[in-house]
Amino acid sequence: MIDETTQQAQRGDRTAQAKLLRELQDPWYRLCLSLLRNPDRARDATQETALRFLKLLPRFEGNSTLTTWSMGIAINVVREMRRSASRHETSEPASGLALVSDEKGSPDKSASQTEQASLLRAGLDDLPDRQREAVVLRFFEDLSVEETAAAMNCAEGTVKATVHQALRTLRNKLKQLS
């Protein structure tokens, strides 16, 4: 079922469209930053996602949540940006990757968490794009398997297998570094 704000936005109500954009821009940016690992490119991808979102919004049928549907748009934008990027372009580490840390802990605990977060970022950077997308959507954006599948435009079984492969790769990499 499509909520009233979305229906208004679909009919061209600019106030409703602005409200949806405000609600969705942070999740889009986090996703784009996690996948592109470059703040400038993530901002560009977020802006392009917003433009496509508004253009495609009238076609939204409510078969998934608006957030899930729009994350699919963001993933497609990121994929297109990767394809069109030159091979010589370098990407920066994702300084904005949303990793939770406990800042109230002891200095040793904080140092250990910082090191673990750094290892996790490095491991994520080494994953194939599709695996990184699945992990970011499932664990950083906290989408269900069903929502992740909708956003990635694939079957739920594919998401489960992709996440499993990614986690196995990350575990092995972390074991090697320990």
C-alpha positions in Angstrom: 0.0 0.0 0.0 1.3 3.4 -0.9 1.1 6.1 1.8 -0.5 9.5 1.3 2.8 11.5 1.0 4.0 9.1 -1.7 0.8 9.4 -3.6 0.9 13.2 -3.4 4.5 13.1 -4.6 3.5 10.8 -7.5 0.9 13.4 -8.6 3.6 16.1 -8.7 3.2 17.7 -5.3 6.5 19.4 -4.8 6.1 19.6 -1.0 5.6 15.9 -0.8 8.5 15.2 -3.2 10.8 17.4 -1.0 9.7 15.5 2.1 10.5 12.2 0.5 13.9 13.5 -0.8 14.8 14.7 2.7 13.9 11.3 4.2 15.8 9.3 1.6 18.9 11.3 0.9 20.9 10.2 3.9 20.4 6.4 3.3 21.2 7.0 -0.4 24.4 8.8 0.5 25.5 6.2 3.0 24.9 3.4 0.5 26.7 5.3 -2.3 29.7 6.1 -0.1 30.0 2.6 1.1 30.0 1.3 -2.4 32.0 4.0 -4.2 34.4 4.8 -1.3 34.7 8.4 -2.5 32.8 11.2 -0.9 32.6 13.4 -4.1 31.5 10.5 -6.3 29.0 9.5 -3.5 27.5 13.0 -3.5 27.2 12.9 -7.3 25.6 9.5 -7.2 23.2 10.7 -4.5 22.2 13.6 -6.6 21.7 11.5 -9.7 19.6 9.0 -7.6 17.4 11.9 -6.5 16.8 13.0 -10.1 16.0 9.4 -11.2 13.8 8.9 -8.2 11.7 11.9 -9.0 11.5 10.8 -12.7 10.6 7.2 -11.9 8.3 7.9 -8.8 5.1 7.9 -10.8 5.9 4.2 -11.8 6.3 3.1 -8.1 3.6 0.5 -7.5 4.2 -0.2 -3.8 5.3 -3.8 -4.3 8.1 -3.1 -1.9 8.8 -0.2 0.5 9.7 3.1 -1.1 13.1 3.0 0.7 13.9 -0.4 -0.8 12.7 0.6 -4.2 14.8 3.8 -4.1 17.9 1.9 -2.9 17.6 -0.1 -6.1 17.8 3.1 -8.1 20.9 4.1 -6.1 22.6 0.8 -6.8 21.9 1.1 -10.5 23.4 4.6 -10.4 26.5 3.3 -8.6 26.9 0.4 -11.1 26.7 2.9 -14.0 29.2 5.2 -12.4 31.6 2.2 -11.9 31.2 1.1 -15.6 31.9 4.6 -16.9 34.8 5.3 -14.6 38.2 5.3 -16.1 40.5 2.4 -15.1 43.1 4.8 -13.9 40.8 6.6 -11.4 41.6 5.8 -7.8 39.1 5.6 -5.1 39.5 6.8 -1.5 38.8 4.6 1.5 35.2 5.1 2.7 35.9 7.4 5.6 32.2 7.7 6.1 31.4 4.0 6.2 28.8 3.6 8.9 30.5 1.5 11.5 29.2 1.7 15.1 31.7 2.3 17.8 31.5 2.7 21.6 33.2 6.0 22.3 32.7 5.6 26.1 34.9 2.5 26.3 38.4 2.3 27.6 41.3 3.5 25.5 42.4 -0.1 24.8 38.8 -1.0 23.8 38.6 2.0 21.5 41.9 1.2 19.9 40.8 -2.4 19.3 37.5 -1.3 17.9 39.2 1.2 15.6 41.6 -1.5 14.4 38.7 -3.9 13.8 36.8 -1.2 11.9 39.8 -0.5 9.8 40.2 -4.2 9.0 36.6 -4.5 8.2 36.7 -1.5 5.8 39.8 -3.0 4.1 38.0 -6.4 3.8 34.9 -4.8 2.3 37.0 -2.8 -0.2 38.4 -6.1 -1.5 35.0 -7.8 -2.0 33.6 -8.0 -5.4 31.0 -5.3 -6.1 28.0 -7.5 -5.8 29.1 -9.0 -2.5 29.9 -5.5 -1.1 26.4 -4.3 -2.2 24.7 -7.2 -0.5 26.6 -6.8 2.8 26.1 -3.0 2.9 22.4 -3.3 2.3 21.9 -6.2 4.8 24.1 -5.1 7.6 24.8 -1.3 7.3 21.4 -0.3 5.9 19.7 -3.1 8.0 17.5 -4.3 5.1 15.9 -7.7 5.3 16.8 -10.4 2.8 13.6 -9.7 0.9 14.3 -6.0 0.8 17.9 -6.5 -0.2 16.8 -8.8 -3.0 14.3 -6.2 -4.2 16.9 -3.4 -4.1 19.5 -5.6 -5.9 16.8 -6.9 -8.4 17.6 -10.6 -7.7 16.2 -13.6 -5.9 16.3 -13.9 -2.1 18.4 -17.1 -2.5 20.9 -15.1 -4.5 21.2 -12.6 -1.6 21.6 -15.3 1.0 24.4 -17.0 -1.1 26.1 -13.7 -1.9 26.1 -12.6 1.7 27.3 -16.0 2.8 30.2 -15.9 0.3 31.1 -12.3 1.4 31.1 -13.2 5.1 33.2 -16.3 4.5 35.7 -14.2 2.5 35.7 -11.5 5.3 36.2 -14.1 8.0 39.1 -15.7 6.2 40.7 -12.3 5.5 40.4 -11.3 9.2 41.9 -14.7 10.3 44.9 -14.1 8.1 45.4 -10.6 9.5 45.1 -11.7 13.1 
